[in-house]
Amino acid sequence: MTIYPNEIDTYLEKEAGLSKSFDVGVRKLIIADEPLHLYFVNGLCESRFIIELIESLLAIEKKRKETTAELVKNHLVNQSVEEVTDQTKLPLFLLSGLIVIAVPDGLFAVDVRSYPGRQPEEPDTEKVVRGSRDGYVENIIVNTALTRRRIRNGQLRFEMMKAGTVSQIDVAVGYMEGTANPELVKKIKTEIEKIDVDGVPMADKTIEEFLVKQRYNPFPLVRYTERPDIGAAHLLEGHVLLFTDTSPAVMIMPATYLQHLQHAEEYRELPAAGTFIRMLRFIGVWLSLFLLPLWFLFAEHPDMLPKALSFIGPNEKTNIPLAVQILIADVGIEWLRIAAIHTPQPLSTAMGLVAAVMIGQIAIDTGLFVPEVILYTALAAIGTFSTPSYELGIANKMARVFLILAVVFFGPAGFVIGTTLILLFLVRLKPFGTPYLWPLIPFDAKSLGTILIRKQAPEQSGIPEINRAPSD
């Protein structure tokens, strides 16, 4: 095969922006009396490695029995060198951070990638008191390495794929061969191959919407983590992980409602303490969903309360309906959460003081709110913040508002009907064929006990029933 480096220049000018984009460059050399062109992208390659390669190439001496391509290949001091036979692959190699080397009788792609990014650090959303402090970053190579460091087994697979017809972003499907359900792995890979969009700028979240197709269902059907220890633990249980380049969040599939309520902190404590923390978290999640609707129901229908609980309800009267107060307070807390995301760290404390003192207290003093509304709304908000899954916390908040409105319009029957509708909605969800309320529905006593009670390490072995292959 005869290749003219100048023709490669022309091809890459058209397909990769060579000579038009400032960061796409070429270094032209004469090696063994033959032209050699080295193409690169500034910012995606490690300059030190390129310089070392050029030094080794300049030391080449022409030998009679070897072609120029053989000479170059034998002098590329790198562990990842691929001989390219399809010219159409060159733009993707180049724009992915590899360098492309063209000589008259050969093309090579050398991996000297060095993507800009941060070092692994503990994720803000999954902090633990005791445990590892590393976390996934925006580099897919680093993320797979952090996972493989924890599972040094030949059955661990990372299959690289591409998503986006234009962006061609790297996506890695991670699983334990022989442990994960092969049908699930095949289904996920098939869905990724079907993605037909120009790009996936929101990375994992865009891919999730193609995989699960949940439309306007607020409840999360996949779980996310930024901790390598959590990712490794799920791999050993037969789950499938999806790594997306440019995102530190790794997708875990399948995931049920109760699995979203587990946290790494429970496994970093003694079993008794871990179980205690888990029970408190479950209670907090229950309060975030049902506390406000129940209190409003009893406040509007005090005759439903026994005498021992007759103190529940507002002791003061205001001109604003109680339901409106609850909705304003609930939405107000959500505004504060949104504002906290966009507020610089030095100002967030001041914003909290303004919200607590100036807004909350003055609202009570002026008679806008009754104190009980602020109290129960705050308790429900704390329950929402104690939910490990951010997505599930938002979904529970939306379900809470739905229940409040049901009580407003239909009273006690509205609460019962609303709760039943939510339950039926969750029962019919089966992401990747997995019942969303497992192990409650269908009931599995052994698995439910494992989720409710933090078992000792010797008792935690085994693959969850929902992750087993049909032949298991």
URJOCOR-V792011 format. One record per run of one state. SS is the DSSP state (helix for helix, strand for strand, loop for the rest). FROM is the first residue (numbers start at 1). LEN is the number of residues. Records with the same first field share a line. If there is no record, write none. Layout:
SS=FROM-LEN ; FROM-LEN
//
This chain:
loop=1-4 ; 16-8 ; 32-2 ; 42-3 ; 46-1 ; 59-9 ; 75-6 ; 84-3 ; 96-3 ; 104-2 ; 111-2 ; 114-10 ; 127-13 ; 151-5 ; 164-5 ; 177-5 ; 194-10 ; 213-10 ; 226-2 ; 237-3 ; 245-5 ; 254-4 ; 262-2 ; 268-3 ; 301-1 ; 305-2 ; 310-12 ; 343-2 ; 366-5 ; 386-4 ; 428-2 ; 432-2 ; 436-3 ; 440-3 ; 444-1 ; 453-4 ; 460-5 ; 468-5
helix=5-11 ; 47-12 ; 68-7 ; 87-9 ; 124-3 ; 140-11 ; 182-12 ; 204-9 ; 228-9 ; 258-4 ; 264-4 ; 271-30 ; 302-3 ; 307-3 ; 322-21 ; 345-21 ; 371-15 ; 390-38 ; 445-8 ; 457-3 ; 465-3
strand=24-8 ; 34-8 ; 45-1 ; 81-3 ; 99-5 ; 106-5 ; 113-1 ; 156-8 ; 169-8 ; 223-3 ; 240-5 ; 250-4 ; 430-2 ; 434-2 ; 439-1 ; 443-1
//
